[in-house]
């Protein structure tokens, strides 16, 4: 997964939350979650609904 930046305020907690949620999916028994910064995050990766909710147009 990619965070918005290395200084993201949830950089420590979000990966663990994502891993926990994925493990709750039926049929998933293991998760190898990696935080990467390549390719860099851009708002183009957000859905239109997310950009609207965060006023990021």
Number of C-alpha atoms within 10 A of each C-alpha: 11 16 18 14 13 13 9 10 11 11 15 11 9 13 17 12 11 13 15 12 10 16 14 10 9 7 8 9 9 9 11 5 12 9 11 13 12 8 7 11 15 11 12 9 10 12 10 12 9 13 14 11 10 8 8 10 10
